[in-house]
């Protein structure tokens, strides 16, 4: 995939970044270098490689999945500015 100047201008517009016309060739070249690097990463053979949690070797702490402090809906809802029928009530934001 190759990014031309018009595509770079559109990306800049979508990202709400002002890019002057004389800077567009350099921006398109940067995008092309980034995409080339991503394509190189796609060629790496990762068969048999375990997923990592961190770049430093560490184990995830596992714990039993149990409810430790529940069954208090009245207490939780007492903090709500508006609660109805056992739920938090919020203003409608989607018409």
DSSP file (Angstrom, degrees, kcal/mol; ACC not computed):
  #  RESIDUE AA STRUCTURE BP1 BP2  ACC     N-H-->O    O-->H-N    N-H-->O    O-->H-N    TCO  KAPPA ALPHA  PHI   PSI    X-CA   Y-CA   Z-CA
    1    1 A X              0   0    0      0, 0.0     2,-0.4     0, 0.0    34,-0.0   0.000 360.0 360.0 360.0 135.1    0.0    0.0    0.0
    2    2 A X        -     0   0    0     33,-0.0     2,-0.5     0, 0.0    26,-0.0  -0.961 360.0-145.1-122.6 136.5    1.3    3.4   -0.9
    3    3 A X        -     0   0    0     -2,-0.4    29,-0.2    25,-0.3     2,-0.1  -0.869  16.7-164.1-101.4 125.3    0.2    6.7    0.5
    4    4 A X     >  -     0   0    0     -2,-0.5     4,-2.3     1,-0.1     5,-0.2  -0.431  38.1 -93.9 -98.6-179.5    0.1    9.7   -1.8
    5    5 A X  H  > S+     0   0    0      1,-0.2     4,-2.3     2,-0.2     5,-0.2   0.865 123.2  53.3 -65.6 -36.7   -0.1   13.4   -0.9
    6    6 A X  H  > S+     0   0    0      2,-0.2     4,-2.0     1,-0.2    -1,-0.2   0.893 110.7  47.3 -67.2 -37.5   -3.9   13.6   -1.2
    7    7 A X  H  > S+     0   0    0      2,-0.2     4,-2.6     1,-0.2    -2,-0.2   0.896 111.1  51.6 -68.1 -39.6   -4.3   10.6    1.1
    8    8 A X  H  X S+     0   0    0     -4,-2.3     4,-2.4     1,-0.2    -2,-0.2   0.894 109.6  50.4 -62.7 -39.5   -1.8   12.1    3.6
    9    9 A X  H  X S+     0   0    0     -4,-2.3     4,-2.2     2,-0.2    -1,-0.2   0.891 110.7  49.3 -65.0 -39.1   -3.8   15.4    3.5
   10   10 A X  H  X S+     0   0    0     -4,-2.0     4,-2.8     2,-0.2    -2,-0.2   0.917 110.8  49.3 -67.2 -42.2   -7.0   13.5    4.1
   11   11 A X  H  X S+     0   0    0     -4,-2.6     4,-2.2     1,-0.2    -2,-0.2   0.918 111.4  49.8 -61.4 -43.5   -5.5   11.6    7.1
   12   12 A X  H  <>S+     0   0    0     -4,-2.4     5,-3.2     1,-0.2     4,-0.3   0.897 111.4  49.4 -62.2 -40.0   -4.2   14.9    8.5
   13   13 A X  H ><5S+     0   0    0     -4,-2.2     3,-1.2     3,-0.2    -2,-0.2   0.923 110.7  49.0 -65.3 -44.4   -7.7   16.4    8.1
   14   14 A X  H 3<5S+     0   0    0     -4,-2.8    -1,-0.2     1,-0.3    -2,-0.2   0.857 113.2  47.5 -63.3 -34.1   -9.3   13.4    9.8
   15   15 A X  T 3<5S-     0   0    0     -4,-2.2    -1,-0.3    -5,-0.2    -2,-0.2   0.459 113.2-123.2 -84.0  -0.9   -6.8   13.7   12.7
   16   16 A X  T < 5 +     0   0    0     -3,-1.2     2,-0.5    -4,-0.3    -3,-0.2   0.908  62.5 144.5  56.9  45.2   -7.5   17.5   12.8
   17   17 A X      < -     0   0    0     -5,-3.2     2,-0.6    -6,-0.1    -1,-0.2  -0.965  49.3-132.4-114.3 125.6   -3.8   18.3   12.2
   18   18 A X        +     0   0    0     -2,-0.5     2,-0.5    -3,-0.1    -5,-0.0  -0.673  29.4 178.8 -79.2 122.0   -3.0   21.3   10.1
   19   19 A X        -     0   0    0     -2,-0.6     5,-0.1   -10,-0.1     2,-0.0  -0.990  24.0-130.9-126.3 123.9   -0.3   20.4    7.5
   20   20 A X    >>  -     0   0    0     -2,-0.5     3,-1.5     1,-0.1     4,-0.7  -0.355  25.6-112.3 -70.5 154.4    1.0   22.9    5.1
   21   21 A X  G >4 S+     0   0    0      1,-0.3     3,-0.8     2,-0.2     4,-0.5   0.840 116.8  55.5 -58.2 -36.7    1.0   21.9    1.4
   22   22 A X  G 34 S+     0   0    0      1,-0.2     4,-0.3     2,-0.1    -1,-0.3   0.686 105.4  53.7 -73.1 -15.5    4.8   21.9    1.3
   23   23 A X  G <> S+     0   0    0     -3,-1.5     4,-2.1     1,-0.1    -1,-0.2   0.585  85.8  85.7 -90.9 -11.8    4.9   19.4    4.2
   24   24 A X  H <X S+     0   0    0     -3,-0.8     4,-2.9    -4,-0.7     5,-0.2   0.879  83.8  54.3 -61.9 -41.5    2.6   16.9    2.5
   25   25 A X  H  > S+     0   0    0     -4,-0.5     4,-2.1     1,-0.2    -1,-0.2   0.918 111.6  45.8 -60.2 -40.1    5.4   15.0    0.5
   26   26 A X  H  > S+     0   0    0     -4,-0.3     4,-2.4     2,-0.2    -1,-0.2   0.891 112.9  50.3 -67.7 -38.5    7.4   14.5    3.8
   27   27 A X  H  X S+     0   0    0     -4,-2.1     4,-2.6     2,-0.2    -2,-0.2   0.923 110.4  49.2 -64.9 -43.4    4.3   13.3    5.6
   28   28 A X  H  X S+     0   0    0     -4,-2.9     4,-2.3     1,-0.2   -25,-0.3   0.899 110.8  50.7 -62.2 -40.0    3.4   10.9    2.8
   29   29 A X  H  X S+     0   0    0     -4,-2.1     4,-2.2    -5,-0.2    -1,-0.2   0.906 109.5  50.6 -64.2 -41.0    6.9    9.5    2.9
   30   30 A X  H  X S+     0   0    0     -4,-2.4     4,-2.4     2,-0.2    -2,-0.2   0.930 110.2  49.6 -61.3 -45.0    6.7    9.1    6.7
   31   31 A X  H  X S+     0   0    0     -4,-2.6     4,-2.7     1,-0.2    -2,-0.2   0.907 110.1  51.0 -59.7 -41.7    3.4    7.2    6.3
   32   32 A X  H  X S+     0   0    0     -4,-2.3     4,-2.2     2,-0.2    -1,-0.2   0.881 109.6  49.7 -65.4 -38.2    4.9    5.0    3.7
   33   33 A X  H  X S+     0   0    0     -4,-2.2     4,-2.1     2,-0.2    -1,-0.2   0.913 112.0  48.7 -64.8 -41.6    7.9    4.2    5.9
   34   34 A X  H  X S+     0   0    0     -4,-2.4     4,-2.2     2,-0.2    -2,-0.2   0.938 112.7  47.0 -63.5 -46.7    5.5    3.3    8.8
   35   35 A X  H  X S+     0   0    0     -4,-2.7     4,-2.3     1,-0.2    -1,-0.2   0.867 110.0  54.1 -64.4 -35.6    3.4    1.1    6.6
   36   36 A X  H  X S+     0   0    0     -4,-2.2     4,-2.0     2,-0.2    -1,-0.2   0.906 108.4  49.1 -63.5 -40.8    6.5   -0.6    5.2
   37   37 A X  H  X S+     0   0    0     -4,-2.1     4,-2.1     2,-0.2    -2,-0.2   0.907 109.8  51.5 -64.5 -40.9    7.7   -1.4    8.8
   38   38 A X  H  X S+     0   0    0     -4,-2.2     4,-1.6     1,-0.2    -2,-0.2   0.900 108.5  51.7 -62.8 -40.0    4.2   -2.8    9.6
   39   39 A X  H  X S+     0   0    0     -4,-2.3     4,-0.7     1,-0.2    -1,-0.2   0.888 107.6  52.7 -63.0 -38.6    4.4   -5.0    6.5
   40   40 A X  H >< S+     0   0    0     -4,-2.0     3,-1.1     1,-0.2     4,-0.4   0.905 106.4  53.1 -62.5 -40.9    7.9   -6.2    7.7
   41   41 A X  H >< S+     0   0    0     -4,-2.1     3,-1.2     1,-0.3    -1,-0.2   0.856 102.0  59.6 -62.7 -33.6    6.3   -7.2   11.0
   42   42 A X  H 3< S+     0   0    0     -4,-1.6    -1,-0.3     1,-0.2    -2,-0.2   0.724 100.1  57.3 -66.7 -20.4    3.7   -9.2    9.2
   43   43 A X  T << S+     0   0    0     -3,-1.1    -1,-0.2    -4,-0.7     2,-0.2   0.556  80.1 111.2 -86.7  -8.6    6.4  -11.4    7.7
   44   44 A X  S <  S-     0   0    0     -3,-1.2     2,-0.7    -4,-0.4    -3,-0.0  -0.479  71.3-127.0 -71.5 132.7    7.9  -12.4   11.1
   45   45 A X        +     0   0    0     -2,-0.2    -1,-0.1     1,-0.1    -2,-0.1  -0.713  35.6 167.9 -81.6 113.7    7.4  -16.1   11.9
   46   46 A X    >   +     0   0    0     -2,-0.7     3,-2.0     3,-0.0     2,-0.2   0.184  22.5 138.8-112.7  15.7    5.7  -16.2   15.4
   47   47 A X  T 3  S+     0   0    0      1,-0.3     3,-0.1     3,-0.0    -2,-0.0  -0.426  77.2  12.3 -61.9 129.6    4.7  -19.8   15.4
   48   48 A X  T 3  S+     0   0    0      1,-0.3     2,-0.6    -2,-0.2    -1,-0.3   0.472  93.1 130.1  83.5   2.4    5.4  -21.3   18.8
   49   49 A X    <   -     0   0    0     -3,-2.0    -1,-0.3     3,-0.0     2,-0.2  -0.806  54.3-135.2 -92.8 123.3    6.0  -17.9   20.5
   50   50 A X        -     0   0    0     -2,-0.6    -3,-0.0     1,-0.1     2,-0.0  -0.493  27.0-102.4 -74.8 143.1    4.0  -17.5   23.7
   51   51 A X        -     0   0    0     -2,-0.2     2,-0.3     1,-0.1    -1,-0.1  -0.349  38.6-132.1 -62.4 146.5    2.2  -14.2   24.2
   52   52 A X        -     0   0    0      1,-0.1     3,-0.1    -3,-0.1    -1,-0.1  -0.783  17.3-161.3-104.7 146.3    3.9  -11.9   26.7
   53   53 A X  S    S-     0   0    0     -2,-0.3     2,-0.3     1,-0.3    -1,-0.1   0.787  82.4  -9.4 -85.7 -34.9    2.4  -10.0   29.6
   54   54 A X  S    S-     0   0    0      2,-0.2    -1,-0.3     4,-0.2     4,-0.2  -0.942  70.5-104.3-154.5 167.6    5.4   -7.7   29.7
   55   55 A X  S    S+     0   0    0     -2,-0.3     2,-0.4    -3,-0.1    -1,-0.0   0.681 108.8  66.5 -75.6 -15.6    8.8   -7.2   28.3
   56   56 A X  S    S-     0   0    0      1,-0.0     2,-0.2    -4,-0.0    -2,-0.2  -0.876 104.0-101.8-102.2 139.3   10.2   -8.4   31.6
   57   57 A X        +     0   0    0     -2,-0.4     2,-0.3    -4,-0.1    -2,-0.1  -0.401  62.3 142.0 -64.3 124.3    9.5  -12.0   32.5
   58   58 A X        -     0   0    0     -2,-0.2     2,-0.4    -4,-0.2    -5,-0.3  -0.985  42.8-126.1-156.9 157.3    6.7  -12.1   35.1
   59   59 A X        -     0   0    0     -2,-0.3     2,-0.3    -6,-0.1    -2,-0.0  -0.832  28.9-113.5-106.7 145.9    3.7  -14.3   35.9
   60   60 A X        -     0   0    0     -2,-0.4     2,-0.6     1,-0.1    -7,-0.0  -0.561  31.3-118.6 -72.7 138.9    0.1  -13.0   36.2
   61   61 A X        -     0   0    0     -2,-0.3     2,-0.4     2,-0.0    -1,-0.1  -0.701  32.1-156.0 -78.8 122.8   -1.2  -13.3   39.7
   62   62 A X        +     0   0    0     -2,-0.6     2,-0.3     3,-0.0    -3,-0.0  -0.795  14.8 177.6-101.4 142.6   -4.2  -15.6   39.6
   63   63 A X        -     0   0    0     -2,-0.4     2,-0.2     3,-0.0    -2,-0.0  -0.956  38.7 -90.3-138.2 159.6   -7.0  -15.5   42.2
   64   64 A X        -     0   0    0     -2,-0.3     2,-1.4     1,-0.1     0, 0.0  -0.471  39.0-124.4 -69.3 138.0  -10.2  -17.3   42.6
   65   65 A X        +     0   0    0     -2,-0.2     2,-0.3     2,-0.0    -1,-0.1  -0.668  58.1 136.3 -88.5  89.0  -13.1  -15.6   40.9
   66   66 A X        -     0   0    0     -2,-1.4     2,-0.5     0, 0.0    -3,-0.0  -0.937  61.6-103.3-132.3 155.1  -15.6  -15.1   43.7
   67   67 A X        +     0   0    0     -2,-0.3     3,-0.1     1,-0.2    -2,-0.0  -0.678  38.9 173.8 -76.6 124.2  -17.8  -12.3   45.0
   68   68 A X  S    S+     0   0    0     -2,-0.5    -1,-0.2     1,-0.2     2,-0.1   0.675  72.0  16.9-107.2 -22.4  -16.1  -10.8   48.0
   69   69 A X  S    S+     0   0    0      3,-0.0     2,-0.2     0, 0.0    -1,-0.2  -0.477  91.5 116.3-151.7  72.9  -18.2   -7.8   48.8
   70   70 A X        +     0   0    0     -3,-0.1    -3,-0.0     1,-0.1     0, 0.0  -0.525  31.3  75.7-125.6-167.7  -21.6   -7.9   47.2
   71   71 A X        +     0   0    0     -2,-0.2    -1,-0.1     1,-0.1     3,-0.1   0.770  68.7 108.3  72.1  26.4  -25.2   -8.1   48.0
   72   72 A X     >  +     0   0    0     -3,-0.1     4,-2.3     1,-0.1     5,-0.2  -0.341  25.6 146.4-127.6  52.7  -25.4   -4.4   49.1
   73   73 A X  H  > S+     0   0    0      1,-0.2     4,-2.9     2,-0.2     5,-0.2   0.867  73.5  53.6 -61.9 -35.6  -27.4   -2.7   46.3
   74   74 A X  H  > S+     0   0    0      1,-0.2     4,-1.0     2,-0.2    -1,-0.2   0.919 110.5  47.0 -63.8 -41.9  -29.1   -0.3   48.7
   75   75 A X  H  4 S+     0   0    0      2,-0.2     4,-0.4     1,-0.2     3,-0.2   0.905 114.6  46.5 -66.1 -41.8  -25.7    0.9   50.0
   76   76 A X  H >< S+     0   0    0     -4,-2.3     3,-1.4     1,-0.2     4,-0.2   0.930 113.0  48.6 -66.1 -45.3  -24.3    1.2   46.5
   77   77 A X  H >< S+     0   0    0     -4,-2.9     3,-1.3     1,-0.3    -1,-0.2   0.642  92.0  78.6 -72.6 -13.2  -27.3    3.1   45.1
   78   78 A X  T 3< S+     0   0    0     -4,-1.0    -1,-0.3     1,-0.3    -2,-0.2   0.749  91.9  54.4 -65.5 -20.9  -27.3    5.5   48.1
   79   79 A X  T <  S+     0   0    0     -3,-1.4    -1,-0.3    -4,-0.4     2,-0.2   0.584  87.5 102.4 -84.9 -11.4  -24.4    7.3   46.3
   80   80 A X    <   -     0   0    0     -3,-1.3     3,-0.2    -4,-0.2    -3,-0.0  -0.508  67.5-144.5 -78.6 138.0  -26.4    7.7   43.1
   81   81 A X  S    S+     0   0    0      1,-0.3     2,-0.3    -2,-0.2    -1,-0.1   0.808  94.7  17.0 -67.9 -26.7  -27.9   11.1   42.4
   82   82 A X  S    S+     0   0    0      7,-0.2     7,-3.2     2,-0.0     2,-0.4  -0.900  72.6 170.9-148.5 115.3  -30.8    9.4   40.8
   83   83 A X  E     -A   88   0A   0     -2,-0.3     2,-0.4    -3,-0.2     5,-0.2  -0.987   5.2-178.5-127.9 136.0  -31.7    5.7   41.3
   84   84 A X  E >   -A   87   0A   0      3,-2.1     3,-1.5    -2,-0.4    -2,-0.0  -0.998  65.3 -11.4-137.0 132.9  -34.8    3.9   40.1
   85   85 A X  T 3  S-     0   0    0     -2,-0.4    -1,-0.1     1,-0.3     3,-0.1   0.807 129.1 -49.5  53.2  36.9  -36.0    0.4   40.6
   86   86 A X  T 3  S+     0   0    0      1,-0.3     2,-0.3   -13,-0.0    -1,-0.3   0.636 119.5  97.4  82.9  14.3  -32.6   -0.8   41.8
   87   87 A X  E <  S-A   84   0A   0     -3,-1.5    -3,-2.1   -10,-0.0     2,-0.3  -0.916  80.3-101.3-131.8 157.8  -30.6    0.8   39.0
   88   88 A X  E     -A   83   0A   0     -2,-0.3     2,-0.5    -5,-0.2    -5,-0.2  -0.635  38.4-144.4 -71.3 134.2  -28.6    4.0   38.4
   89   89 A X        -     0   0    0     -7,-3.2     2,-0.3    -2,-0.3    -7,-0.2  -0.896  21.1-178.9-104.0 131.5  -30.7    6.4   36.4
   90   90 A X        -     0   0    0     -2,-0.5     3,-0.1    -9,-0.1     2,-0.0  -0.913  33.9 -94.3-126.7 154.4  -28.9    8.6   33.8
   91   91 A X        -     0   0    0     -2,-0.3     2,-0.3     1,-0.1    -1,-0.0  -0.365  46.8-102.7 -66.2 147.2  -30.2   11.2   31.5
   92   92 A X        +     0   0    0      1,-0.2    -1,-0.1    -2,-0.0     3,-0.1  -0.565  42.4 172.5 -71.0 127.1  -31.0   10.1   27.9
   93   93 A X        +     0   0    0     -2,-0.3     2,-0.5     1,-0.1    -1,-0.2   0.529  59.3  65.5-113.7 -11.1  -28.2   11.1   25.6
   94   94 A X              0   0    0      1,-0.1    -1,-0.1     0, 0.0     0, 0.0  -0.959 360.0 360.0-116.8 126.6  -29.2    9.4   22.4
   95   95 A X              0   0    0     -2,-0.5    -1,-0.1    -3,-0.1    -3,-0.0   0.459 360.0 360.0 -83.1 360.0  -32.4   10.4   20.6
